[in-house]
Amino acid sequence: MNLIVWLIVGGIIGWVASMIMRTDGQQGMFLNVVVGIVGAALGGWLISPLLGLPSINDGAFSIGALLVSLIGAVILLAIVNLFRRGSAR
């Protein structure tokens, strides 16, 4: 059951991050899930210790954990855009 919730939340976070970074038209549902999950991992490893907030990967499901995951997904998309286009946006 935890895997299903992780996939759904990852897809939503990836979709919102792609809308923020204006890459929604280039990505499909599968890529949104991947961006959400990898972004949540990135946010959990880098941003959670700095802000003192839990990560979704730790099993914590809160607004702070969702925000950390969203920030991680946006950072991931910015890095991908930087290599793909030469600019973060």
C-alpha positions in Angstrom: 0.0 0.0 0.0 2.9 2.4 0.8 4.3 1.9 -2.7 1.0 2.9 -4.3 0.8 6.1 -2.2 4.4 6.9 -3.0 3.7 6.6 -6.7 0.6 8.7 -6.6 2.2 11.4 -4.5 5.4 11.3 -6.6 3.2 11.8 -9.7 1.4 14.8 -8.3 4.6 16.4 -7.0 6.3 15.8 -10.4 3.3 17.3 -12.2 3.3 20.4 -10.0 7.1 20.8 -10.4 6.8 20.5 -14.1 4.1 23.1 -14.2 6.3 25.5 -12.1 9.3 24.9 -14.4 7.1 25.1 -17.5 8.1 21.6 -18.8 4.6 20.1 -18.5 4.0 19.8 -22.2 7.3 17.8 -22.7 6.6 15.2 -20.0 4.1 12.4 -19.7 2.7 10.8 -16.7 5.5 8.3 -16.3 8.2 11.0 -16.3 6.2 13.1 -13.8 6.2 10.1 -11.4 10.0 9.6 -11.9 10.7 13.4 -11.4 8.5 13.4 -8.3 10.2 10.3 -6.7 13.7 11.3 -7.6 13.0 14.9 -6.5 11.7 13.7 -3.2 14.8 11.7 -2.7 17.0 14.7 -3.6 15.0 16.9 -1.3 15.2 14.4 1.5 18.9 14.1 1.2 19.8 17.8 0.7 17.0 20.0 1.9 15.5 18.1 4.9 18.6 18.3 7.1 19.0 22.1 6.3 15.4 22.9 7.2 14.8 20.3 9.9 11.8 19.0 8.1 11.0 15.3 7.5 11.0 13.7 4.1 8.3 11.6 2.4 11.0 8.9 2.0 11.2 8.7 5.8 7.6 7.8 6.0 6.5 11.2 7.2 3.4 12.5 5.3 3.0 16.2 6.2 2.9 19.6 4.5 6.6 20.1 5.3 7.5 16.8 3.7 5.5 17.6 0.6 7.2 21.0 0.4 10.6 19.5 0.7 9.8 17.0 -2.0 8.4 19.7 -4.3 11.5 21.8 -3.8 13.7 18.8 -4.6 11.7 18.1 -7.8 12.0 21.7 -8.9 15.7 21.6 -8.4 15.9 18.4 -10.3 14.1 19.9 -13.3 16.3 23.0 -13.1 19.4 20.8 -13.4 17.9 18.8 -16.3 16.9 22.0 -18.1 20.4 23.5 -17.5 22.0 20.5 -19.3 19.3 20.2 -22.0 18.8 23.9 -22.9 21.7 25.7 -21.3 19.5 27.7 -18.9 17.6 26.7 -15.8 14.3 27.9 -17.1 
